Amino acid sequence: MQHNKVLILDFGSQYTQLIARRVRELNIYCEIHPFNKVPLEIDDYKAVILSGSPVSVRSKEALHPDLSQIKGVKPLLGVCYGAQYLAHFFEGEVAESNTREYGRANLSFVKSDDSFFEHINEGSQVWMSHSDTIKSLPKGSELLASTHDVKNAAYKINDELTYAIQFHPEVYHTTDGKQLLENFLVNIAKVEQDWTPQSFVEETVEELKAKLGDDKVVLGLSGGVDSSVAAMLLHKAIGKNLYCIFVNNGLLRKNEFTDVLKQYEGMGLNVKGVDASARFLDALAGKSDPEEKRKTIGRVFIEVFDDEATSIQDVKWLAQGTIYPDVIESVSATGGPSATIKSHHNVGGLPDFMKLKIVEPLKALFKDEVRRVGASMDMDAKLLGRHPFPGPGLAIRILGDLTAEKVRILQEVDAIFINNLRSWNLYDKVWQAGAMLLPVNSVGVMGDERTYEKCVALRAVESTDGMTADWVNLPYEFLQKTSNEIINKVKGVNRVVYDISSKPPATIEWE
Ligand code: XMP
């Protein structure tokens, strides 16, 4: 792609991905690379950002990037470790600070007229997170700003376009962080803001056309955002040569298979719905261990998909909805770069469809960008805003063994819960929601009769990436109405509880 590009060198900070997301929000394309793998085509990058790190520049484990083609050559911004690195190894001094500097601080300008601070006011809040401090600046530099506890909070190296900040512009608590990044990238580095969802669609479609020609491509649709957006991009590029397969494993939400299939057909996709519910349920019969259930579902899915994919004549490619967080090679906290790239190309014993060439049209995008790209192709907002749903579906929300009757009960309960979230305008405020069918019966009374029926747990969480999550404080009235409706309408359930555990320590799913 011919975009202006920014390089982020990763030193293992937990915030590196956030830097990339902030830069992308500015409509500027950027890539994260490990600190010790400066891309060979470094000339293509218009500016470079050095990330933070859990390691100290003073320690034996200090991470050394090769800046020979960067510092003094290109606009460079050091963040936290990056700022300390530029001081420590370029004739300044970094020392252990007396106290760990963590939390909010306020900027006090020393050179307020620098274009780095355009549209930013004195006293602007920044977020500090470091235990070393910059005692003296590198040779030939000028102090730009301080905070109460940190004298050298921002500086620049004269006669270069090198800037450095001790705080983290990428985190939400740095109120003007995005503006600072914009000032550096747009005002100082002159990077054009040319990365938009529309431009991504146009270029990706052209690239896919050139790459795939008249080849046939097979793609597994899940009903989720990533696979759906990947399908639309490929559809724009190769039309009917894209063969989509949507497998019903019998563990989807109520009516999901028919509803989503209809929606895909309405989008003009060449999609085959395969109802393999019975095959999945048969394979799962009598299995109650969560991992065994997951493995069984994975195995049957591969069998079903393989049957379908290999029945398409001369198919050459397998498309996947892989997104950027899955392919970033990040640096481990101990300093050694650890390749976390998932390998698609294993040796031997693979199903036929996995021997196909791989095409991954979304692999440069973050999740929120996938949604923006989908919206720019006029995809349905409801489809793009769908909550994440696990691949093994309701199987891991039915604790213990599965039966068709248990699936039916949970589908009914889940549908009431989700529909109510929608009608109360709560759906979009929740990151993920669902119901769990518990392996206990409890006593109840209905009319004059004693009942001994199932208990369900409702779960709704807020999260950004599923790694951590908080339970959502749903209104009591909502819970009351939903509980009543479930118990009145779903035969076999006489008790509803609401899960008030956060992750960690509880996971989002119960299995
Ligand atoms: P946990 O339960 O680990 O879930 O807190 C985090 C996120 O991952 C989803 N999840 C899965 N997704 N296959 C999937 O495709 C799985 O086996 C699986 N297990 C959990 C879960 O729904 C949540 O979004």
Boltz pocket constraint, residues with backbone or C-beta under 6 A from the ligand:
constraints:
  - pocket:
      binder: B
      contacts: [[A, 294], [A, 388], [A, 389], [A, 390], [A, 391], [A, 392], [A, 396], [A, 432], [A, 465], [A, 466], [A, 467], [A, 503], [A, 506], [A, 507], [A, 508], [A, 509], [A, 510], [A, 511]]
      max_distance: 6.0
